[in-house]
């Protein structure tokens, strides 16, 4: 079994998202409980609405991006995916394709499954290029699943 996802997944998925939710959650709570007519030159009512909308937008953004990332390991027969709380195993026969989305500094790979699994039909992960290259060197027959 070869770990192909990047170690930064743990940092982004658990640490950064938890820090963001706690820090801005406490900030939002502090702003909402503060009884003052103005924050700087901004009326308190407008500032409170803005802070709540910012916090809710951040939660939605985290949910649809960082919290969807999985840690992925691969071997000859299976793909193993985890969200750090639950672990699932998917046979290669259930994999439709693996698509790379390049964002410059990092690449997000998405594994598309034929039949939906516990984590859904898509398994996004940030790949470690070195580990992925090693996996494809060890199992060259798996290259046909990858698309750019």
N, C-alpha and C positions, 0 to 999 in steps of 0.2 A: 504494500500500500504506500503510495507516494503522495505526500501533502503538496498540492499544487497551488493552493491559494496563498496570498501574501499574509505575512504576520500583522500587517497594518489593519487587517479586518477586525481583529480584536480591539485595537485602539479606537477605530471609527465606530464600530457597532456598539460596544459596551461603554468604554470610557468617555468618549466625546459626547455621545448622545446622553448618557447619564449626567455628565457635568452640565451640559446645556439645559436639560430639563430641570435639574435642581437649582442651578444658579438663576436662570431667568424665571423659574417658578417662584422662588423666594423674592426676587426683585418685583415681580408682578403682585405678589401678595403684599409686599411692603408698600407699593404704590397705592394699591386699593384700600389699605387700611389707614393710610395717611390722610388726616383731615386738614387740608390746606386749600385755599381758593386757587392758587396758581403754583405751577412747577416752572420756575423761571418766568418767562413771559407767556407761557401757554396755560390757558384755563384748565383747571384740574379735571373737569369732565372729559374734555377732548384728549388730554394726556392719558387718562386712565383707559379710555376706549382704544387709543393707539397702542398702548402697552399690551392690553389683552389681545388685540388683533395680531400684534407682532408675535406674542407667545403662541397663540393658536396656529398661526402660519408656520412657525418653526416646528411645532409638533407634527403638522401635516407633512412638511418637507422631510423631516427625519423619518417619518413612517414610510413614505414612499421612496426613500433613497437608502439611507444608512441602515435602517432596521431590516431591510430586505436582504442585505448581504449575508452570504453563507460561507462557512469554512468548508472547503472541498478537498477530498482525498480521492485518488483513483488507483485502481489496479486492473488486472487483466479482465476480471469478470464484473466488477461493480464500481459505481460512483458512490462515495459516502459523503453526505452533506449534513452539516449541523448548524444550528443557530445558537450554539453554546448551551442550550437547555435541552433540546431534543436532537437525537441522532437518527438519521434515516439512511437506508441503503437502496440504491436503484440499480437494476441490471442494465448493462449496455444495450440490451435489446429494447429497452424502453426509451432510449435517447434518440430523439429525432435529429438534432443538430446542436452544435455549440458555436455561438456567434460572438465575435470580438467587437467591442465598441471602444475605440481608442480615444482617450481624452487628453493626450499629450503626456502628462506626468505619470499616468497610470492607465491601465486597460481594464475594462470591466467585461468579463465573459458571462454569457448567459447560456445556461444549459436548458434546451427546450425538450420537454418530455412528451412522449406520445400519449401516455395516460397520466392524468394528474395524480400527483403523490401527496403526501402529508403536507409538504411545503408549497403545493400548487404545481402548475405546469412549467413555471420558469424558476430556475435556480441561479440568481446572479452571484458572482464572486469576483474579487480582485485577484488576478493571477500574479504569481511570482514567475516572471519570464524564465528565470534559470531553472526552477523546479518543473515548470511546464515543458521546457525543452528537454529536460532529463527524462520526463515521463514519455514524451513522444519518441525519444531515442530508444528507450526500453521497450516500448510497445508501438512500433511504427504502423501497425494495422489500424490504430485508433485515429490516425491523422484524417481519415476520410469523414469523420464527424465534424471536423472544424471548418468553419467558414470565416472569411474576413469581412 
